[in-house]
Amino acid sequence: MRAKTVLPAVAMTAVSMVLTLAVVVMWLGTAVPWPVALVVGLGIDGGWLATLAYERRLAAQGDHNRAVTAVGWSFGLIAAGVLVAHALTAEHSAGAWLAVAWLPLAAKALWLVHSMWERTALTPVALDAIRGIQQEARDEAAVARARLRAEAATEETRLTAVTAAGARVARVQAKTAQTLSSAWSTLETARAGEETGRALTSVTARVTPGVTPRWELPVWGPSEPLAARSLESAPALTDEALDVIVDEIRTSETPALSYREMAARFRAAGHSASEVRLRAAWKRVAA
Protein backbone atom coordinates (compact mmCIF):
# COMPACT_ATOMS: atom_id res chain seq x y z
CA MET A 1 0.00 0.00 0.00
CA ARG A 2 2.90 2.40 0.70
CA ALA A 3 4.22 1.99 -2.83
CA LYS A 4 0.95 3.37 -4.25
CA THR A 5 1.82 6.84 -2.96
CA VAL A 6 5.61 6.88 -2.81
CA LEU A 7 6.34 5.61 -6.34
CA PRO A 8 4.37 8.38 -8.13
CA ALA A 9 6.07 10.97 -5.92
CA VAL A 10 9.56 9.60 -6.67
CA ALA A 11 8.85 9.44 -10.40
CA MET A 12 7.46 12.96 -10.50
CA THR A 13 10.47 14.24 -8.50
CA ALA A 14 12.95 12.65 -10.89
CA VAL A 15 11.19 14.02 -13.96
CA SER A 16 10.91 17.53 -12.51
CA MET A 17 14.60 17.57 -11.45
CA VAL A 18 15.83 16.39 -14.86
CA LEU A 19 13.53 18.85 -16.62
CA THR A 20 14.63 21.74 -14.38
CA LEU A 21 18.33 20.96 -14.88
CA ALA A 22 17.90 20.69 -18.66
CA VAL A 23 15.96 23.94 -18.90
CA VAL A 24 18.51 25.85 -16.75
CA VAL A 25 21.44 24.54 -18.81
CA MET A 26 19.73 25.34 -22.13
CA TRP A 27 18.38 28.71 -21.03
CA LEU A 28 21.43 30.06 -19.20
CA GLY A 29 24.01 28.27 -21.35
CA THR A 30 23.67 30.95 -24.01
CA ALA A 31 24.41 33.74 -21.54
CA VAL A 32 26.95 32.12 -19.20
CA PRO A 33 29.31 29.19 -19.54
CA TRP A 34 27.51 25.89 -19.41
CA PRO A 35 29.35 24.72 -16.22
CA VAL A 36 27.89 27.76 -14.44
CA ALA A 37 24.42 26.94 -15.79
CA LEU A 38 24.89 23.33 -14.66
CA VAL A 39 25.84 24.47 -11.16
CA VAL A 40 22.74 26.69 -11.00
CA GLY A 41 20.51 23.81 -12.10
CA LEU A 42 22.09 21.40 -9.65
CA GLY A 43 21.74 24.00 -6.90
CA ILE A 44 18.01 24.33 -7.50
CA ASP A 45 17.52 20.57 -7.68
CA GLY A 46 19.92 19.95 -4.78
CA GLY A 47 18.15 22.40 -2.49
CA TRP A 48 14.78 20.94 -3.44
CA LEU A 49 16.03 17.40 -2.82
CA ALA A 50 17.83 18.31 0.45
CA THR A 51 14.76 19.92 1.98
CA LEU A 52 12.66 16.94 0.83
CA ALA A 53 15.08 14.52 2.48
CA TYR A 54 15.03 16.49 5.72
CA GLU A 55 11.23 16.62 5.70
CA ARG A 56 11.14 12.86 5.20
CA ARG A 57 13.51 12.39 8.15
CA LEU A 58 11.34 14.53 10.39
CA ALA A 59 8.23 12.68 9.24
CA ALA A 60 9.87 9.33 10.09
CA GLN A 61 10.46 10.67 13.62
CA GLY A 62 6.87 11.87 13.92
CA ASP A 63 7.93 15.51 13.82
CA HIS A 64 7.27 18.48 11.58
CA ASN A 65 9.11 21.77 10.91
CA ARG A 66 7.29 24.60 9.19
CA ALA A 67 10.54 26.41 8.24
CA VAL A 68 11.86 23.38 6.38
CA THR A 69 8.52 22.95 4.67
CA ALA A 70 8.52 26.62 3.60
CA VAL A 71 12.08 26.28 2.20
CA GLY A 72 11.09 23.19 0.26
CA TRP A 73 8.07 24.92 -1.28
CA SER A 74 10.31 27.90 -2.09
CA PHE A 75 12.69 25.71 -4.10
CA GLY A 76 9.68 24.20 -5.85
CA LEU A 77 8.35 27.64 -6.74
CA ILE A 78 11.80 28.65 -8.01
CA ALA A 79 12.00 25.59 -10.25
CA ALA A 80 8.49 26.23 -11.54
CA GLY A 81 9.34 29.90 -12.10
CA VAL A 82 12.45 28.94 -14.12
CA LEU A 83 10.32 26.65 -16.30
CA VAL A 84 7.65 29.33 -16.80
CA ALA A 85 10.28 31.97 -17.66
CA HIS A 86 11.93 29.63 -20.15
CA ALA A 87 8.55 28.87 -21.72
CA LEU A 88 7.72 32.56 -22.09
CA THR A 89 11.10 33.38 -23.68
CA ALA A 90 11.36 30.31 -25.87
CA GLU A 91 10.96 30.93 -29.57
CA HIS A 92 9.68 27.48 -30.36
CA SER A 93 7.29 25.18 -28.51
CA ALA A 94 6.45 27.77 -25.84
CA GLY A 95 3.16 26.07 -25.10
CA ALA A 96 4.78 22.67 -24.56
CA TRP A 97 7.34 24.13 -22.12
CA LEU A 98 4.61 26.03 -20.31
CA ALA A 99 2.53 22.85 -20.02
CA VAL A 100 5.27 21.06 -18.04
CA ALA A 101 6.13 24.03 -15.82
CA TRP A 102 3.88 22.69 -13.05
CA LEU A 103 5.87 19.45 -12.57
CA PRO A 104 8.02 20.66 -9.60
CA LEU A 105 4.94 21.80 -7.71
CA ALA A 106 3.17 18.57 -8.62
CA ALA A 107 6.07 16.52 -7.25
CA LYS A 108 5.95 18.54 -4.01
CA ALA A 109 2.17 17.96 -3.76
CA LEU A 110 2.64 14.22 -4.26
CA TRP A 111 5.13 14.12 -1.40
CA LEU A 112 2.57 15.99 0.72
CA VAL A 113 -0.06 13.38 -0.11
CA HIS A 114 2.38 10.60 0.79
CA SER A 115 3.16 12.22 4.15
CA MET A 116 -0.55 12.53 4.91
CA TRP A 117 -1.00 8.84 4.04
CA GLU A 118 1.80 7.93 6.42
CA ARG A 119 0.25 9.94 9.26
CA THR A 120 -3.09 8.17 8.80
CA ALA A 121 -1.78 4.70 7.94
CA LEU A 122 -2.92 1.81 10.17
CA THR A 123 -1.45 -1.59 10.84
CA PRO A 124 -3.06 -4.70 9.32
CA VAL A 125 -4.29 -5.72 12.78
CA ALA A 126 -6.10 -2.41 13.21
CA LEU A 127 -7.53 -2.61 9.70
CA ASP A 128 -8.80 -6.14 10.38
CA ALA A 129 -10.39 -4.93 13.62
CA ILE A 130 -12.07 -2.05 11.81
CA ARG A 131 -13.35 -4.37 9.10
CA GLY A 132 -14.68 -6.73 11.77
CA ILE A 133 -16.50 -3.88 13.53
CA GLN A 134 -17.98 -2.66 10.26
CA GLN A 135 -19.09 -6.16 9.33
CA GLU A 136 -20.66 -6.65 12.76
CA ALA A 137 -22.52 -3.36 12.41
CA ARG A 138 -23.77 -4.37 8.95
CA ASP A 139 -24.91 -7.75 10.32
CA GLU A 140 -26.78 -6.12 13.20
CA ALA A 141 -28.41 -3.64 10.83
CA ALA A 142 -29.48 -6.46 8.49
CA VAL A 143 -30.91 -8.47 11.40
CA ALA A 144 -32.77 -5.39 12.68
CA ARG A 145 -34.22 -4.74 9.22
CA ALA A 146 -35.29 -8.37 8.89
CA ARG A 147 -36.90 -8.29 12.36
CA LEU A 148 -38.79 -5.10 11.53
CA ARG A 149 -40.00 -6.53 8.23
CA ALA A 150 -41.14 -9.74 9.97
CA GLU A 151 -42.95 -7.80 12.70
CA ALA A 152 -44.60 -5.59 10.10
CA ALA A 153 -45.75 -8.64 8.13
CA THR A 154 -47.08 -10.29 11.30
CA GLU A 155 -48.96 -7.15 12.31
CA GLU A 156 -50.39 -6.84 8.82
CA THR A 157 -51.59 -10.45 8.96
CA ARG A 158 -53.13 -9.90 12.40
CA LEU A 159 -54.91 -6.74 11.31
CA THR A 160 -56.22 -8.50 8.21
CA ALA A 161 -57.57 -11.39 10.32
CA VAL A 162 -59.16 -9.01 12.84
CA THR A 163 -60.72 -6.95 10.06
CA ALA A 164 -62.10 -10.06 8.36
CA ALA A 165 -63.53 -11.35 11.66
CA GLY A 166 -65.09 -7.96 12.38
CA ALA A 167 -66.63 -7.90 8.93
CA ARG A 168 -68.13 -11.36 9.49
CA VAL A 169 -69.56 -10.31 12.85
CA ALA A 170 -71.03 -7.18 11.29
CA ARG A 171 -72.65 -9.22 8.52
CA VAL A 172 -74.16 -11.66 11.05
CA GLN A 173 -75.46 -8.80 13.17
CA ALA A 174 -76.95 -7.09 10.14
CA LYS A 175 -78.62 -10.31 9.02
CA THR A 176 -79.98 -10.95 12.53
CA ALA A 177 -81.29 -7.39 12.77
CA GLN A 178 -82.96 -7.77 9.39
CA THR A 179 -84.59 -11.03 10.48
CA LEU A 180 -85.81 -9.50 13.75
CA SER A 181 -87.12 -6.47 11.93
CA SER A 182 -89.03 -8.66 9.51
CA ALA A 183 -90.50 -10.71 12.38
CA TRP A 184 -91.48 -7.60 14.31
CA SER A 185 -93.10 -6.14 11.21
CA THR A 186 -95.08 -9.35 10.76
CA LEU A 187 -96.23 -9.23 14.39
CA GLU A 188 -97.19 -5.57 14.04
CA THR A 189 -99.21 -6.36 10.94
CA ALA A 190 -100.99 -9.21 12.76
CA ARG A 191 -101.66 -6.96 15.76
CA ALA A 192 -102.99 -4.12 13.63
CA GLY A 193 -105.38 -6.44 11.75
CA GLU A 194 -108.91 -6.40 13.14
CA GLU A 195 -109.60 -10.11 12.98
CA THR A 196 -106.11 -11.37 13.76
CA GLY A 197 -105.77 -8.91 16.63
CA ARG A 198 -109.01 -10.08 18.16
CA ALA A 199 -107.99 -13.71 17.77
CA LEU A 200 -104.64 -13.11 19.42
CA THR A 201 -106.21 -11.08 22.23
CA SER A 202 -108.99 -13.46 23.17
CA VAL A 203 -110.88 -16.35 21.67
CA THR A 204 -114.18 -14.61 22.54
CA ALA A 205 -115.44 -11.13 21.88
CA ARG A 206 -115.13 -8.50 24.56
CA VAL A 207 -118.19 -8.10 26.79
CA THR A 208 -116.90 -5.46 29.16
CA PRO A 209 -114.14 -3.07 28.09
CA GLY A 210 -110.95 -3.60 30.01
CA VAL A 211 -111.76 -7.15 31.09
CA THR A 212 -109.74 -8.86 28.39
CA PRO A 213 -106.26 -7.30 28.19
CA ARG A 214 -105.00 -6.09 24.82
CA TRP A 215 -102.25 -8.23 23.31
CA GLU A 216 -98.99 -6.30 23.24
CA LEU A 217 -96.02 -6.72 20.95
CA PRO A 218 -92.85 -8.24 22.39
CA VAL A 219 -90.10 -5.80 23.19
CA TRP A 220 -87.44 -5.66 20.47
CA GLY A 221 -84.29 -3.92 21.60
CA PRO A 222 -81.84 -3.78 24.47
CA SER A 223 -83.23 -4.82 27.81
CA GLU A 224 -81.85 -4.73 31.30
CA PRO A 225 -81.08 -8.12 32.88
CA LEU A 226 -83.19 -9.12 35.86
CA ALA A 227 -81.47 -9.09 39.19
CA ALA A 228 -80.72 -12.53 40.46
CA ARG A 229 -82.96 -13.53 43.33
CA SER A 230 -81.11 -14.97 46.23
CA LEU A 231 -82.80 -17.94 47.86
CA GLU A 232 -81.98 -17.49 51.49
CA SER A 233 -83.05 -20.26 53.77
CA ALA A 234 -84.78 -19.44 57.06
CA PRO A 235 -82.48 -19.33 60.01
CA ALA A 236 -82.19 -22.67 61.81
CA LEU A 237 -84.01 -22.99 65.13
CA THR A 238 -81.97 -23.40 68.28
CA ASP A 239 -82.48 -26.47 70.44
CA GLU A 240 -84.34 -24.44 73.10
CA ALA A 241 -86.74 -22.87 70.58
CA LEU A 242 -87.24 -26.22 68.88
CA ASP A 243 -88.08 -27.82 72.25
CA VAL A 244 -90.66 -25.13 73.00
CA ILE A 245 -92.40 -25.51 69.64
CA VAL A 246 -92.44 -29.30 69.82
CA ASP A 247 -93.84 -29.22 73.38
CA GLU A 248 -96.58 -26.76 72.40
CA ILE A 249 -97.68 -28.87 69.44
CA ARG A 250 -97.51 -32.14 71.41
CA THR A 251 -99.61 -30.83 74.31
CA SER A 252 -102.06 -28.88 72.15
CA GLU A 253 -104.57 -31.73 72.54
CA THR A 254 -105.47 -34.22 75.20
CA PRO A 255 -104.20 -36.87 75.16
CA ALA A 256 -100.80 -35.68 73.89
CA LEU A 257 -100.09 -36.11 70.19
CA SER A 258 -97.87 -38.86 68.94
CA TYR A 259 -94.54 -38.09 67.30
CA ARG A 260 -95.93 -38.65 63.78
CA GLU A 261 -98.89 -36.29 64.37
CA MET A 262 -96.64 -33.72 66.00
CA ALA A 263 -94.15 -33.87 63.08
CA ALA A 264 -96.94 -33.39 60.52
CA ARG A 265 -98.31 -30.34 62.36
CA PHE A 266 -94.74 -29.01 62.80
CA ARG A 267 -94.16 -29.13 59.03
CA ALA A 268 -97.61 -27.72 58.28
CA ALA A 269 -96.96 -24.74 60.54
CA GLY A 270 -94.00 -23.74 58.33
CA HIS A 271 -91.22 -24.74 60.66
CA SER A 272 -88.16 -26.56 59.38
CA ALA A 273 -85.77 -28.89 61.13
CA SER A 274 -84.04 -32.09 60.27
CA GLU A 275 -85.60 -35.36 61.22
CA VAL A 276 -82.76 -36.12 63.61
CA ARG A 277 -83.13 -32.83 65.50
CA LEU A 278 -86.90 -33.05 65.54
CA ARG A 279 -86.85 -36.56 67.04
CA ALA A 280 -84.21 -35.52 69.57
CA ALA A 281 -86.43 -32.59 70.65
CA TRP A 282 -89.39 -34.96 70.97
CA LYS A 283 -87.41 -37.23 73.21
CA ARG A 284 -86.27 -34.31 75.38
CA VAL A 285 -89.78 -32.89 75.96
CA ALA A 286 -91.48 -36.27 76.28
CA ALA A 287 -89.00 -37.63 78.85
Buried (B, 14 or more C-beta within 10 A) or exposed (E): EEEEBBEBBBEBBEBBBEBBBEBBBBBBBEEEEEEBBBBBBBEBBEBBBBBBEBBBEBBEEEEEEEEBBEBBBEBBEBBBEBBBBBBEEBEEEEEEBBEBBBBBBBBBBBBBEBBEBBEEEEEEEEEEEEEEEEEEEEEEEEEEEEEEEEEEEEEEEEEEEEEEEEEEEEEEEEEEEEEEEEEBEEBEEBBEEEEEBBEBBEEEEEEEEEEBEEBEEEEEEEEEEEEEEEEEEEEEBEEEEBBBBBBBBBEEEEEBBEBEBBBEBBEEEEBEBEEEBBBBBBEEBEE
